């Protein structure tokens, strides 16, 4: 019997960004960076752990928009083209920096880019093939997310919430062959009533933030250190604040160590313009290229950062992983003494934190499992469904409304920077329900239009747009995406209710937003 169980959860999600009209669309680079720095390294380390006989259990959201992009031949073709260009730059950099303090980092980038292209060859340009393989080996439990990362608490109708869940489950089944056991509700956004929709969709468990459990009714006997069953029978698992703090904290979190790679200094800005121009976007504006040669160093100005050396940085990540596991052991031992059962420590993070923002974070993840095994599994790694199978008896509690956003509720996604979007989203919800009821048995072109209207509604509901408006990053793009989907939906609605010709309208819209080919608009009935 272990002292405690560790459920490490990585939430992998990106908004659906696919612009067939522009082969150099800037925001598509978010996917390039995440594949290169996070998804491929994480999956590789899980494979290596299995090969070495190390017990690894990682629960990982693979959101429906991310699944659709990873399986998209056009986007993966663009990924290969982008990586080929970066590899060309990295090979030039190796020669240029051969006798400098930056040589080791240059060689690292060159080798990594070569390897990424080899991985894409191995899995036929679709990383979901790798995810399925690791799932079948038992080291990875992929779970789903609301269809377009829609924030359920701010949706007006039950039908819209249901569609976000059911479309996600159907999409997961398309990519993975069966339904998901678990779901990550976008932004951990929960309100009572959602648990009934999860039960209808066949979901067995979901996650909430700490206070979602603590303020539940009745009070949870074991706090967040055991799952609770909602009245519908679906289990809720609460985030452990202590393990989260050790990674997320800007004051004492591991990623701030001086040895780690500095994210905010990049060759795209440091290199001579004539040297990097051919590798920038065609507009020629300096932007991050992904080759970063300096370390965090300390609280100094960017121009004072010291050269980055991968070897001591990765060694430091292993030390931090040991500290993390050791702290979880002492935490579990303390909590075990209080609740008289091995606690479940749920540690969820955005997947892109590991590798993209914290470059050595993927090494940290690997060595959590290695140190846990070396410690005799006193802290036993488990996946979400595995834990429930072996611990089926739990208290019944109704979690309270909550999210994991700043202040714990809805303020990140509803504030003066973005509140204007909801009058449009709510009207579109009501109109979609109206269309589904008016045309319950549509066929042919009308059904195509209704399915596309459902896609446009789901895409405008993505919480990413409201989040971007709040944080102030790429706000014009988020505003544009919201308005574009509202306008496309409205055009389809007016054409359907007024029996107008649909062929030209569909031809203009469907190639832009081909997400969820399997969708059926009747999910809104």
C-alpha positions as CSV (number, residue, x, y, z in Angstrom):
1,X,0.0,0.0,0.0
2,X,1.6,3.3,-1.0
3,X,1.7,6.3,1.2
4,X,-0.2,8.3,-1.4
5,X,-1.1,8.4,-5.1
6,X,0.0,11.1,-7.6
7,X,-2.2,12.0,-10.5
8,X,-0.1,14.1,-12.9
9,X,-2.3,15.8,-15.5
10,X,-1.1,17.8,-18.5
11,X,-3.8,19.8,-20.3
12,X,-2.8,20.0,-23.9
13,X,-5.0,22.5,-25.9
14,X,-4.7,25.1,-28.6
15,X,-7.5,27.0,-30.2
16,X,-8.5,25.9,-33.7
17,X,-6.3,28.0,-36.0
18,X,-6.3,26.9,-39.6
19,X,-6.1,29.5,-42.4
20,X,-6.0,27.8,-45.7
21,X,-5.8,31.1,-47.5
22,X,-2.4,32.1,-46.0
23,X,0.5,29.6,-45.9
24,X,2.4,31.9,-43.6
25,X,-0.3,32.7,-41.1
26,X,1.4,33.8,-37.9
27,X,-0.8,32.3,-35.3
28,X,-0.4,28.8,-36.8
29,X,3.1,29.0,-35.4
30,X,1.6,28.3,-31.9
31,X,1.0,24.8,-33.1
32,X,4.5,24.5,-34.5
33,X,6.0,25.5,-31.2
34,X,3.8,23.2,-29.1
35,X,4.5,20.2,-31.3
36,X,8.3,20.8,-31.3
37,X,8.9,21.8,-27.7
38,X,6.1,20.0,-25.8
39,X,4.1,17.2,-27.5
40,X,7.0,15.3,-29.2
41,X,9.3,15.5,-26.1
42,X,6.6,14.5,-23.7
43,X,5.5,11.5,-25.8
44,X,9.1,10.5,-26.4
45,X,9.8,10.5,-22.6
46,X,6.8,8.3,-21.9
47,X,7.9,5.8,-24.5
48,X,11.4,5.8,-23.0
49,X,10.0,5.2,-19.5
50,X,8.0,2.3,-20.7
51,X,11.0,0.8,-22.5
52,X,13.1,1.2,-19.3
53,X,10.5,-0.6,-17.2
54,X,9.6,2.5,-15.2
55,X,6.0,2.7,-14.1
56,X,4.7,5.9,-15.7
57,X,1.0,7.0,-15.6
58,X,0.2,10.3,-17.2
59,X,-3.3,11.7,-17.7
60,X,-3.3,14.1,-20.6
61,X,-6.0,16.2,-22.2
62,X,-5.8,16.2,-25.9
63,X,-8.5,18.7,-26.7
64,X,-10.8,18.3,-29.8
65,X,-9.3,21.3,-31.6
66,X,-5.8,20.0,-31.0
67,X,-6.8,16.5,-32.3
68,X,-8.3,18.0,-35.4
69,X,-5.2,20.1,-36.1
70,X,-2.8,17.2,-35.4
71,X,-4.7,15.0,-37.9
72,X,-5.0,17.8,-40.6
73,X,-2.7,17.0,-43.6
74,X,-2.5,20.6,-44.6
75,X,-1.4,21.8,-41.2
76,X,1.1,19.0,-40.8
77,X,2.5,19.7,-44.2
78,X,3.0,23.3,-43.1
79,X,4.6,22.0,-39.9
80,X,7.2,20.0,-41.9
81,X,8.0,23.0,-44.1
82,X,8.5,25.2,-41.1
83,X,10.7,22.6,-39.4
84,X,12.7,22.1,-42.5
85,X,13.4,25.9,-42.6
86,X,14.3,25.9,-38.9
87,X,16.7,23.0,-39.4
88,X,18.4,24.9,-42.2
89,X,18.9,27.8,-39.8
90,X,20.1,25.5,-37.0
91,X,22.8,23.9,-39.2
92,X,24.0,27.4,-40.1
93,X,24.0,28.3,-36.5
94,X,26.2,25.3,-35.5
95,X,28.9,26.4,-37.9
96,X,28.6,30.1,-36.8
97,X,28.7,29.3,-33.0
98,X,31.1,26.3,-33.1
99,X,33.8,27.9,-31.0
100,X,31.6,30.1,-28.7
101,X,29.9,29.5,-25.4
102,X,26.6,29.0,-27.3
103,X,27.9,25.9,-29.2
104,X,26.2,23.2,-27.1
105,X,22.8,24.9,-27.4
106,X,23.2,25.3,-31.2
107,X,24.0,21.6,-31.5
108,X,21.0,20.8,-29.3
109,X,18.6,22.7,-31.6
110,X,20.0,21.1,-34.7
111,X,19.7,17.6,-33.4
112,X,16.2,18.2,-32.0
113,X,14.8,19.6,-35.2
114,X,16.2,16.6,-37.2
115,X,14.6,14.3,-34.7
116,X,11.2,16.0,-34.9
117,X,11.1,15.4,-38.6
118,X,12.1,11.8,-38.1
119,X,9.2,11.4,-35.6
120,X,6.7,12.8,-38.1
121,X,8.0,10.3,-40.7
122,X,7.6,7.5,-38.2
123,X,3.9,8.3,-37.4
124,X,2.8,9.3,-40.9
125,X,2.6,13.0,-39.9
126,X,0.0,12.3,-37.3
127,X,1.1,12.4,-33.6
128,X,-2.3,10.9,-32.6
129,X,-0.9,7.6,-33.8
130,X,1.7,7.9,-31.1
131,X,-0.8,8.9,-28.5
132,X,-2.9,5.8,-29.3
133,X,0.2,3.6,-29.1
134,X,1.1,4.9,-25.6
135,X,-2.4,4.6,-24.5
136,X,-2.4,0.9,-25.5
137,X,0.9,0.4,-23.6
138,X,-0.8,1.8,-20.4
139,X,1.5,4.7,-19.8
140,X,-0.9,7.5,-21.0
141,X,-4.5,8.1,-20.5
142,X,-5.7,10.6,-23.0
143,X,-8.9,12.4,-22.0
144,X,-11.1,15.0,-23.8
145,X,-12.1,18.6,-23.2
146,X,-15.2,20.6,-24.1
147,X,-15.5,20.7,-27.9
148,X,-13.8,24.0,-28.6
149,X,-12.7,24.8,-25.0
150,X,-16.0,26.4,-24.4
151,X,-16.5,27.8,-20.9
152,X,-19.6,26.2,-19.7
153,X,-20.6,28.5,-16.8
154,X,-21.2,31.4,-19.2
155,X,-23.4,29.5,-21.7
156,X,-27.1,30.4,-21.7
157,X,-28.8,27.1,-22.7
158,X,-28.6,23.5,-21.5
159,X,-28.4,22.5,-25.2
160,X,-25.3,24.5,-25.8
161,X,-23.5,23.0,-22.8
162,X,-24.6,19.5,-23.9
163,X,-23.3,20.1,-27.4
164,X,-19.9,21.1,-26.2
165,X,-19.6,17.9,-24.2
166,X,-21.2,15.5,-26.7
167,X,-19.3,16.8,-29.8
168,X,-16.1,16.4,-27.8
169,X,-17.0,12.8,-26.9
170,X,-17.9,12.0,-30.5
171,X,-14.6,13.6,-31.8
172,X,-12.6,11.6,-29.3
173,X,-14.2,8.4,-30.5
174,X,-13.4,9.3,-34.1
175,X,-9.7,9.7,-33.3
176,X,-9.2,7.1,-30.6
177,X,-11.7,4.4,-31.4
178,X,-13.8,4.5,-28.2
179,X,-15.2,7.0,-25.7
180,X,-13.1,8.9,-23.1
181,X,-13.3,8.0,-19.4
182,X,-12.5,11.5,-18.3
183,X,-12.9,15.2,-19.4
184,X,-11.2,18.4,-18.6
185,X,-13.9,21.1,-18.4
186,X,-12.4,24.1,-20.1
187,X,-10.7,26.4,-17.5
188,X,-12.1,23.9,-14.9
189,X,-15.3,25.8,-15.3
190,X,-18.1,24.0,-13.4
191,X,-21.7,24.8,-12.4
192,X,-24.2,22.4,-10.9
193,X,-26.1,20.7,-13.7
194,X,-23.0,20.0,-15.8
195,X,-22.5,16.7,-14.0
196,X,-25.8,15.4,-15.5
197,X,-24.7,16.2,-19.0
198,X,-21.4,14.4,-18.3
199,X,-23.3,11.3,-17.2
200,X,-25.4,11.4,-20.4
201,X,-22.3,11.5,-22.5
202,X,-20.7,8.5,-20.7
203,X,-18.0,10.4,-18.8
204,X,-16.8,8.9,-15.6
205,X,-14.8,11.7,-14.0
206,X,-13.8,15.4,-14.4
207,X,-11.6,17.9,-12.6
208,X,-12.4,21.0,-10.6
209,X,-10.3,23.6,-8.8
210,X,-9.6,23.3,-5.1
211,X,-12.4,25.4,-3.8
212,X,-14.9,23.6,-6.1
213,X,-14.5,20.7,-3.7
214,X,-13.9,22.6,-0.4
215,X,-17.1,24.6,-0.8
216,X,-19.2,21.6,-2.0
217,X,-22.3,20.3,-0.3
218,X,-21.9,18.5,2.1
219,X,-18.4,19.4,3.2
220,X,-15.9,16.9,1.8
221,X,-14.6,14.6,4.5
222,X,-11.2,14.2,2.8
223,X,-10.8,17.6,1.3
224,X,-9.3,17.4,-2.2
225,X,-7.3,14.3,-1.3
226,X,-10.0,11.8,-2.5
227,X,-12.4,12.0,-5.4
228,X,-16.1,12.8,-4.7
229,X,-19.0,11.4,-6.6
230,X,-21.6,14.0,-7.7
231,X,-25.2,13.0,-7.3
232,X,-25.2,11.8,-10.9
233,X,-22.5,9.3,-10.1
234,X,-19.7,11.1,-12.1
235,X,-16.6,11.6,-10.0
236,X,-15.0,15.0,-9.4
237,X,-11.3,15.3,-8.6
238,X,-9.9,18.5,-7.0
239,X,-6.6,20.2,-7.7
240,X,-4.0,20.0,-5.0
241,X,-2.8,23.6,-4.3
242,X,0.6,22.6,-2.7
243,X,2.0,20.7,-5.7
244,X,0.7,23.3,-8.1
245,X,2.4,26.1,-6.2
246,X,5.9,24.5,-6.6
247,X,5.6,24.8,-10.4
248,X,3.4,27.8,-11.0
249,X,4.7,30.2,-8.4
250,X,6.6,33.1,-9.9
251,X,8.4,33.6,-6.6
252,X,9.4,30.0,-5.6
253,X,8.5,27.9,-8.6
254,X,11.1,25.6,-10.2
255,X,11.1,27.3,-13.7
256,X,12.7,30.4,-12.3
257,X,16.0,28.6,-11.5
258,X,19.0,30.6,-12.9
259,X,20.3,27.6,-14.9
260,X,17.2,27.2,-17.0
261,X,16.7,28.6,-20.5
262,X,15.5,32.1,-20.7
263,X,12.3,32.2,-22.8
264,X,12.2,35.9,-23.6
265,X,15.6,36.2,-25.4
266,X,15.6,34.8,-28.9
267,X,17.7,34.7,-32.0
268,X,14.9,36.3,-33.9
269,X,15.8,39.5,-32.1
270,X,19.4,38.9,-31.2
271,X,20.7,37.8,-34.6
272,X,22.0,40.3,-37.2
273,X,19.0,41.1,-39.4
274,X,20.6,40.0,-42.6
275,X,21.4,36.6,-41.0
276,X,17.8,35.9,-39.7
277,X,15.7,37.7,-42.3
278,X,15.3,34.7,-44.6
279,X,13.9,32.7,-41.7
280,X,11.4,35.2,-40.5
281,X,7.8,35.7,-41.6
282,X,7.6,37.1,-45.2
283,X,6.7,40.5,-43.7
284,X,10.3,40.7,-42.4
285,X,9.3,41.7,-38.8
286,X,11.6,40.4,-36.1
287,X,9.8,37.7,-34.1
288,X,10.8,34.7,-32.0
289,X,12.3,31.8,-34.0
290,X,12.7,29.4,-31.1
291,X,16.5,29.3,-30.9
292,X,17.3,30.8,-27.5
293,X,20.9,30.9,-26.3
294,X,20.7,32.5,-22.8
295,X,19.8,31.3,-19.4
296,X,17.5,32.8,-16.7
297,X,20.7,33.9,-14.9
298,X,18.8,35.8,-12.2
299,X,16.9,39.1,-11.8
300,X,19.0,41.0,-14.3
301,X,18.1,42.8,-17.6
302,X,17.7,40.7,-20.7
303,X,21.0,42.0,-22.2
304,X,22.8,40.8,-19.0
305,X,21.7,37.2,-19.4
306,X,24.5,34.6,-19.5
307,X,25.0,31.9,-22.1
308,X,22.8,28.8,-21.8
309,X,24.3,25.3,-21.4
310,X,21.8,22.5,-21.7
311,X,23.7,19.9,-19.6
312,X,23.6,21.6,-16.1
313,X,20.1,22.8,-16.9
314,X,18.8,19.3,-17.4
315,X,20.7,18.1,-14.4
316,X,18.9,20.8,-12.4
317,X,15.6,19.5,-13.7
318,X,16.3,16.1,-12.3
319,X,17.1,17.6,-9.0
320,X,13.9,19.5,-9.0
321,X,12.0,16.4,-9.9
322,X,13.5,14.6,-6.9
323,X,12.5,17.6,-4.7
324,X,9.0,17.4,-6.1
325,X,8.6,13.7,-5.4
326,X,10.2,14.0,-2.0
327,X,7.8,16.8,-1.1
328,X,4.8,14.8,-2.3
329,X,5.9,11.9,-0.1
330,X,6.1,14.1,3.0
331,X,2.8,15.7,2.0
332,X,1.2,12.3,1.5
333,X,2.5,11.0,4.8
334,X,1.1,14.0,6.7
335,X,-2.3,13.8,5.0
336,X,-2.4,10.0,5.4
337,X,-2.1,10.5,9.1
338,X,-5.1,12.9,9.1
339,X,-7.5,11.1,6.8
340,X,-6.4,7.5,7.5
341,X,-6.2,6.5,3.8
342,X,-3.6,7.1,1.1
343,X,-4.4,10.5,-0.3
344,X,-4.8,11.2,-4.0
345,X,-2.7,14.3,-5.0
346,X,-4.0,15.8,-8.2
347,X,-1.4,18.0,-10.0
348,X,-2.8,19.6,-13.2
349,X,-0.8,21.9,-15.4
350,X,-1.0,23.3,-18.9
351,X,1.0,20.9,-21.0
352,X,2.7,23.8,-22.9
353,X,4.3,24.9,-19.7
354,X,6.7,21.9,-20.0
355,X,9.0,22.3,-22.9
356,X,7.7,25.5,-24.4
357,X,7.7,28.0,-21.5
358,X,9.9,25.9,-19.3
359,X,12.3,24.2,-21.7
360,X,13.6,21.6,-19.3
361,X,10.2,20.8,-18.0
362,X,9.9,17.7,-20.1
363,X,13.0,16.3,-18.3
364,X,11.3,17.2,-15.0
365,X,8.2,15.2,-15.9
366,X,10.3,12.1,-16.9
367,X,12.2,12.2,-13.7
368,X,9.2,12.5,-11.5
369,X,8.3,8.9,-12.6
370,X,11.9,7.7,-12.3
371,X,12.3,9.1,-8.7
372,X,8.9,7.8,-7.7
373,X,10.0,4.3,-8.8
374,X,13.4,4.7,-7.1
375,X,11.6,5.6,-3.9
376,X,9.7,2.3,-3.9
377,X,6.5,3.9,-5.1
378,X,5.7,5.4,-1.7
379,X,4.1,8.0,-4.0
380,X,2.4,5.8,-6.6
381,X,1.7,7.4,-10.0
382,X,-1.9,6.7,-11.2
383,X,-4.1,7.8,-14.1
384,X,-7.6,9.1,-13.4
385,X,-9.6,6.0,-14.5
386,X,-7.1,3.6,-13.0
387,X,-7.5,5.2,-9.5
388,X,-11.3,5.0,-9.7
389,X,-11.2,1.3,-10.7
390,X,-9.2,0.5,-7.6
391,X,-10.9,3.0,-5.2
392,X,-14.6,2.9,-6.1
393,X,-16.0,3.9,-2.7
394,X,-16.1,7.7,-2.2
395,X,-18.2,10.3,-0.6
396,X,-21.1,12.0,-2.5
397,X,-20.6,15.8,-2.8
398,X,-22.0,18.4,-5.1
399,X,-19.1,20.7,-6.0
400,X,-19.8,24.4,-6.1
401,X,-19.5,26.7,-9.1
402,X,-15.8,27.4,-9.7
403,X,-13.0,27.7,-12.2
404,X,-9.2,27.7,-12.0
405,X,-9.0,31.3,-13.4
406,X,-7.8,34.3,-11.4
407,X,-10.0,34.7,-8.3
408,X,-11.6,31.3,-9.0
409,X,-14.8,32.1,-10.8
410,X,-15.8,33.7,-14.1
411,X,-14.0,37.1,-14.0
412,X,-11.3,36.2,-16.5
413,X,-13.9,35.3,-19.2
414,X,-16.4,38.0,-18.3
415,X,-15.1,41.5,-17.7
416,X,-15.2,45.0,-19.4
417,X,-12.6,43.8,-22.0
418,X,-14.8,41.0,-23.4
419,X,-18.3,41.3,-22.0
420,X,-19.6,42.5,-25.4
421,X,-19.3,39.0,-26.9
422,X,-21.9,37.3,-24.8
423,X,-25.0,39.0,-26.3
424,X,-23.9,37.5,-29.6
425,X,-23.0,34.1,-28.3
426,X,-26.2,33.8,-26.4
427,X,-28.4,34.8,-29.3
428,X,-26.5,32.3,-31.5
429,X,-27.1,29.6,-28.9
430,X,-30.9,30.2,-29.0
431,X,-30.9,30.4,-32.8
432,X,-29.1,27.1,-33.1
433,X,-31.6,25.4,-30.8
434,X,-34.4,27.0,-32.9
435,X,-32.8,25.7,-36.1
436,X,-32.4,22.1,-34.7
437,X,-36.1,22.1,-33.7
438,X,-37.4,23.6,-36.9
439,X,-35.4,21.2,-39.2
440,X,-35.3,17.9,-37.2
441,X,-34.8,15.7,-40.3
442,X,-32.8,17.8,-42.7
443,X,-30.9,16.2,-45.6
444,X,-28.7,17.3,-48.4
445,X,-27.6,20.9,-48.7
446,X,-29.8,22.0,-45.8
447,X,-28.2,19.5,-43.5
448,X,-24.7,20.7,-44.6
449,X,-25.7,24.3,-43.7
450,X,-27.1,23.2,-40.3
451,X,-23.9,21.2,-39.5
452,X,-21.8,24.2,-40.5
453,X,-23.9,26.5,-38.3
454,X,-23.2,24.2,-35.4
455,X,-19.4,24.4,-36.2
456,X,-19.5,28.2,-36.3
457,X,-21.3,28.4,-32.9
458,X,-18.8,26.0,-31.3
459,X,-15.9,28.0,-32.7
460,X,-17.2,31.4,-31.5
461,X,-17.6,29.8,-28.0
462,X,-13.9,29.0,-27.6
463,X,-12.8,30.5,-24.3
464,X,-9.5,31.3,-25.8
465,X,-10.9,34.5,-27.5
466,X,-12.3,35.9,-24.2
467,X,-9.0,34.9,-22.4
468,X,-6.9,36.7,-25.0
469,X,-9.0,39.9,-24.7
470,X,-8.4,39.8,-21.0
471,X,-4.7,39.3,-21.1
472,X,-4.1,41.8,-23.9
473,X,-2.2,39.5,-26.2
474,X,-3.1,39.3,-30.0
475,X,-6.4,41.0,-29.1
476,X,-7.2,42.0,-32.7
477,X,-7.0,38.4,-33.8
478,X,-9.3,37.2,-31.0
479,X,-11.8,40.0,-31.8
480,X,-11.7,39.1,-35.5
481,X,-12.2,35.4,-34.9
482,X,-15.2,36.1,-32.7
483,X,-16.8,38.4,-35.2
484,X,-16.0,36.1,-38.2
485,X,-17.8,33.2,-36.6
486,X,-20.7,35.3,-35.5
487,X,-21.1,36.7,-39.0
488,X,-20.8,33.3,-40.7
489,X,-23.4,31.8,-38.3
490,X,-25.8,34.7,-38.8
491,X,-25.5,34.3,-42.6
492,X,-26.3,30.6,-42.4
493,X,-29.2,31.2,-40.0
494,X,-30.8,33.9,-42.2
495,X,-30.5,31.8,-45.3
496,X,-32.0,28.8,-43.6
497,X,-35.0,30.5,-42.0
498,X,-35.8,32.5,-45.2
499,X,-35.2,29.5,-47.5
500,X,-32.5,31.3,-49.5
501,X,-30.0,29.6,-51.8
502,X,-27.2,27.9,-49.8
503,X,-24.7,26.7,-52.4
504,X,-22.6,29.8,-52.7
505,X,-22.7,30.5,-49.0
506,X,-21.6,27.0,-48.1
507,X,-18.8,27.1,-50.7
508,X,-17.5,30.3,-49.1
509,X,-17.6,29.0,-45.5
510,X,-17.0,25.3,-45.3
511,X,-13.4,25.4,-46.6
512,X,-12.6,27.9,-43.9
513,X,-13.8,26.0,-40.9
514,X,-13.7,22.2,-41.7
515,X,-13.4,21.2,-38.0
516,X,-15.5,18.2,-36.8
517,X,-16.4,16.5,-40.1
518,X,-18.5,14.0,-38.1
519,X,-20.7,16.6,-36.5
520,X,-24.5,16.3,-36.5
521,X,-26.5,19.5,-35.8
522,X,-29.2,17.4,-34.0
523,X,-27.0,17.5,-30.9
524,X,-28.7,20.8,-30.3
525,X,-32.2,19.2,-30.2
